[in-house]
C-alpha cells in the first residue's frame, strides 16, 4: 500500500490511476493523516435469486409467505399523526 499527499496526488493523478488499475491501493493523506483510499473499482452484484432458492431448499423450506395489504400504498388519513394509538 502506497501513501501519497493530496498535493502530490493532484499532480500525479493519471500515474496513480494506472497503479490502481493494476491492483494497487493508494492512501491519500492531508497533513500526514489519511483522508481517502484509491482502490480498484469493483462491479457490484445484484441479488442472487438462485442462491436464495438453494438456501431455502437446503433448509427444507418449500414455500414462503409474503403479504402486502391491498391498501399499502393508500394515503394515510390527515389526522394520522395526531390521533392517539388504538393499541
Secondary structure, DSSP 8 states (H G I E B T S, - for coil): -EEEEHHHHHHTHHHHHHHHHTT--EEEEETTEEEEEE----------HHHHHHHHHHTT---------TTTTS---TTTTTS----
